[in-house]
Amino acid sequence: MTGFKAANVSKNTTPLARFSGNWVLKMPGEVGGICDIAIDEAGQVTGTCSQQSATSDLAGVVTAAGEFSATIGSGVDFSGNFTSPVNTGGTWSHSGAYGGWTASHQ
């Protein structure tokens, strides 16, 4: 075969690259809150969450399969699945209370 050129594909691309970058995570309802999070290409999640008048750090992980788990410093646990590199969602829980969350890639 002639006339075909190999695609220029970065050798550093990981399966997690589609989720990496900055996200805004929102918790609607009475609890209400918003988190600005960053996901690196290794799947490490870090960020800051604001709820009412409190601010807390968030830390967690996303797997190559998109499974997400994180905890805010105050003990709120998040779980979910990143099924899209654009939008996702899941649940949070804390001391018997629970609710949903959504996130969008910035």
VEXZA-62956 format. One record per atom (N, C-alpha, C, O): residue number from 1; residue in one letter; atom name; x, y, z. Coordinates in nm, 2 decimals. Layout:
   pos   code   site       px       py       pz
   NUM      A     CA        X        Y        Z
...
***
This chain:
   pos   code   site       px       py       pz
     1      M      N     0.08    -0.12     0.00
     1      M     CA     0.00     0.00     0.00
     1      M      C     0.09     0.12     0.00
     1      M      O     0.19     0.13     0.08
     2      T      N     0.06     0.21    -0.08
     2      T     CA     0.13     0.34    -0.08
     2      T      C     0.03     0.45    -0.07
     2      T      O    -0.09     0.44    -0.09
     3      G      N     0.08     0.57    -0.03
     3      G     CA    -0.01     0.69    -0.02
     3      G      C    -0.08     0.70     0.11
     3      G      O    -0.16     0.80     0.13
     4      F      N    -0.06     0.61     0.20
     4      F     CA    -0.12     0.62     0.33
     4      F      C    -0.02     0.67     0.44
     4      F      O     0.10     0.62     0.43
     5      K      N    -0.06     0.75     0.53
     5      K     CA     0.03     0.80     0.63
     5      K      C    -0.02     0.76     0.76
     5      K      O    -0.14     0.77     0.79
     6      A      N     0.06     0.72     0.85
     6      A     CA     0.02     0.68     0.99
     6      A      C    -0.03     0.80     1.06
     6      A      O     0.03     0.91     1.05
     7      A      N    -0.13     0.78     1.14
     7      A     CA    -0.19     0.88     1.22
     7      A      C    -0.09     0.92     1.33
     7      A      O    -0.02     0.84     1.38
     8      N      N    -0.08     1.05     1.36
     8      N     CA     0.01     1.10     1.47
     8      N      C    -0.06     1.08     1.60
     8      N      O    -0.14     1.17     1.64
     9      V      N    -0.04     0.98     1.67
     9      V     CA    -0.10     0.95     1.80
     9      V      C     0.00     0.96     1.91
     9      V      O     0.11     0.90     1.90
    10      S      N    -0.03     1.04     2.01
    10      S     CA     0.06     1.06     2.12
    10      S      C     0.08     0.92     2.20
    10      S      O    -0.02     0.85     2.22
    11      K      N     0.20     0.89     2.23
    11      K     CA     0.23     0.77     2.30
    11      K      C     0.19     0.79     2.45
    11      K      O     0.19     0.69     2.52
    12      N      N     0.17     0.91     2.49
    12      N     CA     0.14     0.94     2.63
    12      N      C    -0.01     0.94     2.67
    12      N      O    -0.05     0.96     2.78
    13      T      N    -0.09     0.91     2.57
    13      T     CA    -0.24     0.91     2.59
    13      T      C    -0.28     0.79     2.67
    13      T      O    -0.24     0.67     2.64
    14      T      N    -0.35     0.81     2.78
    14      T     CA    -0.39     0.70     2.87
    14      T      C    -0.54     0.69     2.85
    14      T      O    -0.61     0.78     2.80
    15      P      N    -0.60     0.57     2.90
    15      P     CA    -0.75     0.56     2.89
    15      P      C    -0.82     0.67     2.97
    15      P      O    -0.93     0.70     2.95
    16      L      N    -0.75     0.72     3.07
    16      L     CA    -0.81     0.82     3.16
    16      L      C    -0.80     0.96     3.10
    16      L      O    -0.86     1.05     3.15
    17      A      N    -0.73     0.98     2.99
    17      A     CA    -0.71     1.11     2.93
    17      A      C    -0.85     1.17     2.90
    17      A      O    -0.86     1.30     2.90
    18      R      N    -0.94     1.09     2.86
    18      R     CA    -1.07     1.15     2.82
    18      R      C    -1.15     1.21     2.94
    18      R      O    -1.23     1.30     2.91
    19      F      N    -1.11     1.18     3.06
    19      F     CA    -1.17     1.24     3.18
    19      F      C    -1.09     1.35     3.24
    19      F      O    -1.13     1.42     3.32
    20      S      N    -0.96     1.36     3.20
    20      S     CA    -0.87     1.45     3.26
    20      S      C    -0.91     1.60     3.23
    20      S      O    -0.97     1.63     3.13
    21      G      N    -0.88     1.68     3.32
    21      G     CA    -0.91     1.83     3.31
    21      G      C    -0.99     1.88     3.42
    21      G      O    -1.00     1.81     3.53
    22      N      N    -1.05     1.99     3.40
    22      N     CA    -1.13     2.06     3.50
    22      N      C    -1.28     2.03     3.49
    22      N      O    -1.33     2.03     3.38
    23      W      N    -1.34     2.00     3.60
    23      W     CA    -1.49     1.97     3.60
    23      W      C    -1.55     2.06     3.71
    23      W      O    -1.49     2.10     3.81
    24      V      N    -1.68     2.08     3.69
    24      V     CA    -1.76     2.14     3.80
    24      V      C    -1.87     2.04     3.84
    24      V      O    -1.95     2.00     3.76
    25      L      N    -1.87     2.01     3.97
    25      L     CA    -1.96     1.91     4.02
    25      L      C    -2.06     1.98     4.11
    25      L      O    -2.03     2.07     4.19
    26      K      N    -2.19     1.96     4.08
    26      K     CA    -2.30     2.03     4.15
    26      K      C    -2.39     1.93     4.23
    26      K      O    -2.42     1.82     4.18
    27      M      N    -2.42     1.97     4.35
    27      M     CA    -2.52     1.90     4.43
    27      M      C    -2.64     1.98     4.45
    27      M      O    -2.64     2.08     4.52
    28      P      N    -2.75     1.95     4.38
    28      P     CA    -2.87     2.03     4.39
    28      P      C    -2.95     2.01     4.52
    28      P      O    -2.91     1.92     4.60
    29      G      N    -3.05     2.09     4.54
    29      G     CA    -3.14     2.07     4.66
    29      G      C    -3.10     2.14     4.78
    29      G      O    -3.02     2.24     4.78
    30      E      N    -3.16     2.10     4.89
    30      E     CA    -3.13     2.17     5.02
    30      E      C    -2.99     2.17     5.06
    30      E      O    -2.94     2.27     5.11
    31      V      N    -2.92     2.06     5.04
    31      V     CA    -2.78     2.05     5.07
    31      V      C    -2.70     2.15     4.99
    31      V      O    -2.61     2.22     5.04
    32      G      N    -2.73     2.15     4.86
    32      G     CA    -2.67     2.24     4.77
    32      G      C    -2.52     2.25     4.79
    32      G      O    -2.47     2.26     4.90
    33      G      N    -2.45     2.26     4.68
    33      G     CA    -2.30     2.27     4.69
    33      G      C    -2.24     2.27     4.55
    33      G      O    -2.31     2.22     4.46
    34      I      N    -2.12     2.31     4.54
    34      I     CA    -2.05     2.31     4.41
    34      I      C    -1.90     2.28     4.44
    34      I      O    -1.85     2.33     4.53
    35      C      N    -1.85     2.19     4.35
    35      C     CA    -1.71     2.16     4.37
    35      C      C    -1.63     2.19     4.24
    35      C      O    -1.68     2.15     4.13
    36      D      N    -1.52     2.25     4.24
    36      D     CA    -1.43     2.27     4.13
    36      D      C    -1.33     2.16     4.14
    36      D      O    -1.25     2.16     4.24
    37      I      N    -1.33     2.06     4.05
    37      I     CA    -1.23     1.95     4.06
    37      I      C    -1.14     1.94     3.94
    37      I      O    -1.18     1.99     3.83
    38      A      N    -1.03     1.88     3.96
    38      A     CA    -0.94     1.85     3.85
    38      A      C    -0.90     1.70     3.85
    38      A      O    -0.88     1.64     3.96
    39      I      N    -0.90     1.64     3.74
    39      I     CA    -0.86     1.50     3.72
    39      I      C    -0.74     1.50     3.64
    39      I      O    -0.74     1.55     3.53
    40      D      N    -0.63     1.43     3.69
    40      D     CA    -0.51     1.42     3.61
    40      D      C    -0.52     1.29     3.53
    40      D      O    -0.61     1.21     3.54
    41      E      N    -0.42     1.27     3.44
    41      E     CA    -0.42     1.15     3.35
    41      E      C    -0.39     1.02     3.42
    41      E      O    -0.40     0.92     3.36
    42      A      N    -0.36     1.03     3.55
    42      A     CA    -0.34     0.91     3.63
    42      A      C    -0.47     0.87     3.70
    42      A      O    -0.48     0.77     3.77
    43      G      N    -0.57     0.96     3.69
    43      G     CA    -0.70     0.93     3.75
    43      G      C    -0.72     0.99     3.89
    43      G      O    -0.82     0.97     3.96
    44      Q      N    -0.62     1.07     3.94
    44      Q     CA    -0.62     1.13     4.07
    44      Q      C    -0.72     1.25     4.06
    44      Q      O    -0.71     1.34     3.97
    45      V      N    -0.81     1.27     4.16
    45      V     CA    -0.90     1.37     4.16
    45      V      C    -0.87     1.46     4.28
    45      V      O    -0.86     1.41     4.39
    46      T      N    -0.87     1.59     4.26
    46      T     CA    -0.85     1.69     4.37
    46      T      C    -0.94     1.81     4.34
    46      T      O    -0.98     1.83     4.23
    47      G      N    -0.98     1.88     4.45
    47      G     CA    -1.06     1.99     4.43
    47      G      C    -1.10     2.06     4.56
    47      G      O    -1.06     2.02     4.67
    48      T      N    -1.19     2.16     4.54
    48      T     CA    -1.24     2.24     4.65
    48      T      C    -1.39     2.24     4.64
    48      T      O    -1.44     2.27     4.53
    49      C      N    -1.46     2.22     4.75
    49      C     CA    -1.61     2.22     4.74
    49      C      C    -1.66     2.33     4.84
    49      C      O    -1.60     2.35     4.95
    50      S      N    -1.76     2.40     4.79
    50      S     CA    -1.83     2.50     4.87
    50      S      C    -1.97     2.47     4.90
    50      S      O    -2.05     2.43     4.80
    51      Q      N    -2.01     2.47     5.02
    51      Q     CA    -2.15     2.44     5.06
    51      Q      C    -2.19     2.53     5.17
    51      Q      O    -2.13     2.54     5.27
    52      Q      N    -2.30     2.61     5.14
    52      Q     CA    -2.34     2.71     5.23
    52      Q      C    -2.23     2.80     5.26
    52      Q      O    -2.17     2.87     5.17
    53      S      N    -2.18     2.81     5.38
    53      S     CA    -2.07     2.90     5.41
    53      S      C    -1.94     2.82     5.44
    53      S      O    -1.84     2.88     5.48
    54      A      N    -1.93     2.69     5.41
    54      A     CA    -1.82     2.61     5.44
    54      A      C    -1.74     2.57     5.31
    54      A      O    -1.81     2.56     5.20
    55      T      N    -1.61     2.56     5.32
    55      T     CA    -1.53     2.52     5.20
    55      T      C    -1.45     2.40     5.25
    55      T      O    -1.39     2.41     5.36
    56      S      N    -1.44     2.30     5.17
    56      S     CA    -1.36     2.18     5.21
    56      S      C    -1.29     2.12     5.09
    56      S      O    -1.33     2.15     4.97
    57      D      N    -1.18     2.05     5.11
    57      D     CA    -1.10     1.99     5.00
    57      D      C    -1.17     1.85     4.97
    57      D      O    -1.23     1.79     5.05
    58      L      N    -1.16     1.82     4.84
    58      L     CA    -1.21     1.69     4.79
    58      L      C    -1.09     1.61     4.73
    58      L      O    -1.00     1.67     4.67
    59      A      N    -1.09     1.48     4.76
    59      A     CA    -0.98     1.40     4.70
    59      A      C    -1.04     1.26     4.67
    59      A      O    -1.13     1.21     4.73
    60      G      N    -1.00     1.21     4.55
    60      G     CA    -1.05     1.08     4.51
    60      G      C    -0.98     1.02     4.39
    60      G      O    -0.86     1.06     4.36
    61      V      N    -1.05     0.94     4.32
    61      V     CA    -0.99     0.87     4.20
    61      V      C    -1.10     0.83     4.10
    61      V      O    -1.21     0.81     4.14
    62      V      N    -1.06     0.83     3.98
    62      V     CA    -1.14     0.78     3.87
    62      V      C    -1.06     0.67     3.80
    62      V      O    -0.94     0.68     3.77
    63      T      N    -1.12     0.55     3.78
    63      T     CA    -1.05     0.44     3.72
    63      T      C    -1.06     0.45     3.57
    63      T      O    -1.14     0.53     3.51
    64      A      N    -0.99     0.37     3.49
    64      A     CA    -1.00     0.37     3.35
    64      A      C    -1.13     0.33     3.30
    64      A      O    -1.17     0.37     3.19
    65      A      N    -1.21     0.25     3.38
    65      A     CA    -1.35     0.21     3.35
    65      A      C    -1.45     0.33     3.38
    65      A      O    -1.56     0.31     3.35
    66      G      N    -1.40     0.44     3.44
    66      G     CA    -1.48     0.55     3.47
    66      G      C    -1.55     0.55     3.61
    66      G      O    -1.63     0.63     3.64
    67      E      N    -1.51     0.45     3.69
    67      E     CA    -1.56     0.44     3.83
    67      E      C    -1.50     0.55     3.91
    67      E      O    -1.38     0.57     3.92
    68      F      N    -1.59     0.63     3.98
    68      F     CA    -1.54     0.75     4.05
    68      F      C    -1.58     0.73     4.20
    68      F      O    -1.69     0.69     4.23
    69      S      N    -1.48     0.76     4.28
    69      S     CA    -1.51     0.77     4.43
    69      S      C    -1.42     0.88     4.49
    69      S      O    -1.31     0.90     4.45
    70      A      N    -1.48     0.96     4.58
    70      A     CA    -1.41     1.07     4.64
    70      A      C    -1.47     1.10     4.77
    70      A      O    -1.59     1.06     4.80
    71      T      N    -1.40     1.17     4.85
    71      T     CA    -1.45     1.22     4.98
    71      T      C    -1.41     1.36     5.00
    71      T      O    -1.30     1.41     4.97
    72      I      N    -1.51     1.44     5.06
    72      I     CA    -1.48     1.58     5.10
    72      I      C    -1.43     1.57     5.24
    72      I      O    -1.47     1.48     5.32
    73      G      N    -1.34     1.66     5.28
    73      G     CA    -1.29     1.66     5.41
    73      G      C    -1.38     1.64     5.52
    73      G      O    -1.35     1.59     5.63
    74      S      N    -1.51     1.69     5.51
    74      S     CA    -1.61     1.68     5.61
    74      S      C    -1.67     1.54     5.62
    74      S      O    -1.76     1.52     5.70
    75      G      N    -1.63     1.45     5.53
    75      G     CA    -1.68     1.31     5.54
    75      G      C    -1.79     1.28     5.44
    75      G      O    -1.85     1.17     5.45
    76      V      N    -1.82     1.37     5.35
    76      V     CA    -1.92     1.34     5.24
    76      V      C    -1.85     1.25     5.14
    76      V      O    -1.75     1.29     5.08
    77      D      N    -1.91     1.13     5.11
    77      D     CA    -1.86     1.04     5.02
    77      D      C    -1.94     1.05     4.88
    77      D      O    -2.06     1.06     4.88
    78      F      N    -1.86     1.05     4.78
    78      F     CA    -1.92     1.06     4.64
    78      F      C    -1.89     0.93     4.57
    78      F      O    -1.78     0.87     4.59
    79      S      N    -1.98     0.88     4.49
    79      S     CA    -1.95     0.77     4.40
    79      S      C    -2.03     0.79     4.27
    79      S      O    -2.13     0.87     4.27
    80      G      N    -1.99     0.73     4.16
    80      G     CA    -2.05     0.74     4.03
    80      G      C    -1.97     0.68     3.92
    80      G      O    -1.87     0.62     3.95
    81      N      N    -2.02     0.69     3.80
    81      N     CA    -1.95     0.64     3.69
    81      N      C    -1.94     0.75     3.58
    81      N      O    -2.04     0.81     3.54
    82      F      N    -1.81     0.78     3.54
    82      F     CA    -1.79     0.87     3.43
    82      F      C    -1.82     0.79     3.30
    82      F      O    -1.73     0.71     3.26
    83      T      N    -1.93     0.81     3.24
    83      T     CA    -1.97     0.74     3.12
    83      T      C    -1.95     0.82     3.00
    83      T      O    -1.96     0.78     2.88
    84      S      N    -1.92     0.95     3.02
    84      S     CA    -1.90     1.05     2.91
    84      S      C    -1.79     1.14     2.95
    84      S      O    -1.77     1.17     3.06
    85      P      N    -1.71     1.18     2.85
    85      P     CA    -1.61     1.28     2.88
    85      P      C    -1.66     1.42     2.89
    85      P      O    -1.58     1.51     2.91
    86      V      N    -1.79     1.44     2.88
    86      V     CA    -1.85     1.57     2.89
    86      V      C    -1.94     1.59     3.01
    86      V      O    -1.92     1.69     3.08
    87      N      N    -2.03     1.50     3.04
    87      N     CA    -2.12     1.51     3.16
    87      N      C    -2.12     1.38     3.23
    87      N      O    -2.11     1.27     3.17
    88      T      N    -2.15     1.38     3.36
    88      T     CA    -2.16     1.26     3.44
    88      T      C    -2.24     1.29     3.56
    88      T      O    -2.28     1.40     3.59
    89      G      N    -2.26     1.19     3.64
    89      G     CA    -2.33     1.21     3.77
    89      G      C    -2.32     1.08     3.86
    89      G      O    -2.26     0.98     3.82
    90      G      N    -2.38     1.10     3.98
    90      G     CA    -2.38     0.99     4.07
    90      G      C    -2.45     1.02     4.20
    90      G      O    -2.54     1.11     4.20
    91      T      N    -2.40     0.96     4.31
    91      T     CA    -2.47     0.99     4.44
    91      T      C    -2.36     1.03     4.54
    91      T      O    -2.24     1.01     4.53
    92      W      N    -2.41     1.10     4.65
    92      W     CA    -2.33     1.14     4.76
    92      W      C    -2.40     1.08     4.89
    92      W      O    -2.52     1.07     4.88
    93      S      N    -2.32     1.06     4.99
    93      S     CA    -2.38     1.02     5.12
    93      S      C    -2.30     1.08     5.23
    93      S      O    -2.18     1.10     5.22
    94      H      N    -2.37     1.10     5.35
    94      H     CA    -2.31     1.15     5.47
    94      H      C    -2.40     1.13     5.59
    94      H      O    -2.51     1.19     5.59
    95      S      N    -2.36     1.06     5.68
    95      S     CA    -2.43     1.04     5.81
    95      S      C    -2.58     1.00     5.78
    95      S      O    -2.67     1.06     5.85
    96      G      N    -2.61     0.91     5.69
    96      G     CA    -2.74     0.87     5.67
    96      G      C    -2.82     0.95     5.56
    96      G      O    -2.92     0.91     5.51
    97      A      N    -2.77     1.07     5.53
    97      A     CA    -2.83     1.15     5.43
    97      A      C    -2.76     1.12     5.29
    97      A      O    -2.65     1.07     5.29
    98      Y      N    -2.84     1.14     5.19
    98      Y     CA    -2.78     1.11     5.05
    98      Y      C    -2.85     1.19     4.95
    98      Y      O    -2.96     1.25     4.97
    99      G      N    -2.80     1.20     4.83
    99      G     CA    -2.86     1.27     4.72
    99      G      C    -2.78     1.25     4.59
    99      G      O    -2.69     1.16     4.59
   100      G      N    -2.81     1.32     4.49
   100      G     CA    -2.74     1.31     4.36
   100      G      C    -2.65     1.42     4.34
   100      G      O    -2.65     1.53     4.40
   101      W      N    -2.57     1.40     4.24
   101      W     CA    -2.48     1.51     4.19
   101      W      C    -2.46     1.49     4.04
   101      W      O    -2.48     1.39     3.98
   102      T      N    -2.43     1.60     3.97
   102      T     CA    -2.39     1.60     3.83
   102      T      C    -2.26     1.68     3.82
   102      T      O    -2.23     1.76     3.90
   103      A      N    -2.19     1.65     3.71
   103      A     CA    -2.07     1.72     3.68
   103      A      C    -2.06     1.74     3.53
   103      A      O    -2.10     1.66     3.45
   104      S      N    -1.99     1.85     3.50
   104      S     CA    -1.97     1.88     3.36
   104      S      C    -1.82     1.92     3.34
   104      S      O    -1.76     1.99     3.42
   105      H      N    -1.77     1.88     3.23
   105      H     CA    -1.63     1.90     3.19
   105      H      C    -1.61     2.05     3.14
   105      H      O    -1.70     2.09     3.06
   106      Q      N    -1.52     2.12     3.19
   106      Q     CA    -1.50     2.26     3.15
   106      Q      C    -1.40     2.27     3.04
   106      Q      O    -1.38     2.39     3.00
***
